[in-house]
């Protein structure tokens, strides 16, 4: 039986998490909206940073509401499962 390295396990987890973040973002914000996605392991869990594109005609208050909703869903999601 071949064992996976820690790096392989981390890369697999990163790929799963990235996929889930993109899926959630597509549902909340729209297709192809996520860019500059960054994941880091910390002592307390996973640090996630990402940006999203929104249509320029969306009012700023609505854009903030959309991104806040995405943030709430991402926090509730079990990204590392």
Helices and strands as residue ranges (DSSP letters): H 6-28, E 34-42, E 45-52, H 60-76
